């Protein structure tokens, strides 16, 4: 099993971001008629709704396909430390830690540059591995 470099991870994330933007556009179409900017409760609800859509995208693909479409394009597979498919719990934990890592200047991703096994913070905490297929 070969571990994935940070550059391959970023390429996969860029591919997935295009898919996520398209998904968010389609899923937000029913909300167009609302004036979201003037109502803080509605604005917060839409933000949570968007977050859950993005989380569902990643978690569903990680658990059911061992990778997103971007990961498959870059020949990346996600498994647990025993080489099995990951669980929903691990996938949700991994997603949320990855978001925190991105928000803190990408420090959780930069960590992979200095590790021999090339694991990011969310891989370490969720006990998952990205491997090249």
Secondary structure, DSSP 8 states (H G I E B T S, - for coil): --B--HHHHHHHHHHHHHHHHHHHHHHHGGGTTS-GGG-HHHHHHHHHHHHHHHHHHHHHHHHHHSS-HHHHHTTEEEEETTSS---HHHHHHHHHHHHHHHHTTTHHHHGGGG-TT---HHHHHHTEEEEE-
